[in-house]
Amino acid sequence: MANIFKLKTKPSLTTSLAAYYTVPADTTSVVLGISLSNITSGSVTADIKIISDTVDVETNTDTYLGKGLPVPAGGTLEIMQGNKLVLQTTDVIQAKASATSSVDLLISIMEIT
């Protein structure tokens, strides 16, 4: 098994939920951190949603990791704060902002193949 650390970035989120990371086939991913950066001087919010269609012994459904999260003007919000999130093959991280081109997204992950 190989462990590969990666950083996924997306500048300027839109106001519609969109996929920014999908776990590749035959891979388990550990999300080490998710940061949202407000690149404006105004107040904005952001949503992070996990899409999980993994079929195993339990039923997984889509769930918000955070909804309406306040991102301070010119600041950064770290929503994981030392916690970890395990994602399985085909799971997806989606995000959106309350205003177009106002929030950058950074996702730190470790992929286990």
Secondary structure as a PSIPRED ss2 file (coil, helix, strand):
# PSIPRED VFORMAT (PSIPRED V4.0)

   1 M C   1.000  0.000  0.000
   2 A C   1.000  0.000  0.000
   3 N E   0.000  0.000  1.000
   4 I E   0.000  0.000  1.000
   5 F E   0.000  0.000  1.000
   6 K E   0.000  0.000  1.000
   7 L E   0.000  0.000  1.000
   8 K E   0.000  0.000  1.000
   9 T E   0.000  0.000  1.000
  10 K E   0.000  0.000  1.000
  11 P C   1.000  0.000  0.000
  12 S C   1.000  0.000  0.000
  13 L C   1.000  0.000  0.000
  14 T C   1.000  0.000  0.000
  15 T C   1.000  0.000  0.000
  16 S C   1.000  0.000  0.000
  17 L C   1.000  0.000  0.000
  18 A E   0.000  0.000  1.000
  19 A E   0.000  0.000  1.000
  20 Y E   0.000  0.000  1.000
  21 Y E   0.000  0.000  1.000
  22 T E   0.000  0.000  1.000
  23 V C   1.000  0.000  0.000
  24 P C   1.000  0.000  0.000
  25 A C   1.000  0.000  0.000
  26 D C   1.000  0.000  0.000
  27 T C   1.000  0.000  0.000
  28 T E   0.000  0.000  1.000
  29 S E   0.000  0.000  1.000
  30 V E   0.000  0.000  1.000
  31 V E   0.000  0.000  1.000
  32 L E   0.000  0.000  1.000
  33 G E   0.000  0.000  1.000
  34 I E   0.000  0.000  1.000
  35 S E   0.000  0.000  1.000
  36 L E   0.000  0.000  1.000
  37 S E   0.000  0.000  1.000
  38 N E   0.000  0.000  1.000
  39 I C   1.000  0.000  0.000
  40 T C   1.000  0.000  0.000
  41 S C   1.000  0.000  0.000
  42 G C   1.000  0.000  0.000
  43 S C   1.000  0.000  0.000
  44 V E   0.000  0.000  1.000
  45 T E   0.000  0.000  1.000
  46 A E   0.000  0.000  1.000
  47 D E   0.000  0.000  1.000
  48 I E   0.000  0.000  1.000
  49 K E   0.000  0.000  1.000
  50 I E   0.000  0.000  1.000
  51 I E   0.000  0.000  1.000
  52 S C   1.000  0.000  0.000
  53 D C   1.000  0.000  0.000
  54 T C   1.000  0.000  0.000
  55 V E   0.000  0.000  1.000
  56 D C   1.000  0.000  0.000
  57 V C   1.000  0.000  0.000
  58 E C   1.000  0.000  0.000
  59 T E   0.000  0.000  1.000
  60 N C   1.000  0.000  0.000
  61 T C   1.000  0.000  0.000
  62 D C   1.000  0.000  0.000
  63 T E   0.000  0.000  1.000
  64 Y E   0.000  0.000  1.000
  65 L E   0.000  0.000  1.000
  66 G E   0.000  0.000  1.000
  67 K E   0.000  0.000  1.000
  68 G E   0.000  0.000  1.000
  69 L E   0.000  0.000  1.000
  70 P E   0.000  0.000  1.000
  71 V E   0.000  0.000  1.000
  72 P C   1.000  0.000  0.000
  73 A C   1.000  0.000  0.000
  74 G C   1.000  0.000  0.000
  75 G C   1.000  0.000  0.000
  76 T E   0.000  0.000  1.000
  77 L E   0.000  0.000  1.000
  78 E E   0.000  0.000  1.000
  79 I C   1.000  0.000  0.000
  80 M C   1.000  0.000  0.000
  81 Q C   1.000  0.000  0.000
  82 G C   1.000  0.000  0.000
  83 N C   1.000  0.000  0.000
  84 K C   1.000  0.000  0.000
  85 L E   0.000  0.000  1.000
  86 V E   0.000  0.000  1.000
  87 L E   0.000  0.000  1.000
  88 Q C   1.000  0.000  0.000
  89 T C   1.000  0.000  0.000
  90 T C   1.000  0.000  0.000
  91 D C   1.000  0.000  0.000
  92 V E   0.000  0.000  1.000
  93 I E   0.000  0.000  1.000
  94 Q E   0.000  0.000  1.000
  95 A E   0.000  0.000  1.000
  96 K E   0.000  0.000  1.000
  97 A E   0.000  0.000  1.000
  98 S C   1.000  0.000  0.000
  99 A C   1.000  0.000  0.000
 100 T C   1.000  0.000  0.000
 101 S C   1.000  0.000  0.000
 102 S C   1.000  0.000  0.000
 103 V E   0.000  0.000  1.000
 104 D E   0.000  0.000  1.000
 105 L E   0.000  0.000  1.000
 106 L E   0.000  0.000  1.000
 107 I E   0.000  0.000  1.000
 108 S E   0.000  0.000  1.000
 109 I E   0.000  0.000  1.000
 110 M E   0.000  0.000  1.000
 111 E E   0.000  0.000  1.000
 112 I E   0.000  0.000  1.000
 113 T C   1.000  0.000  0.000
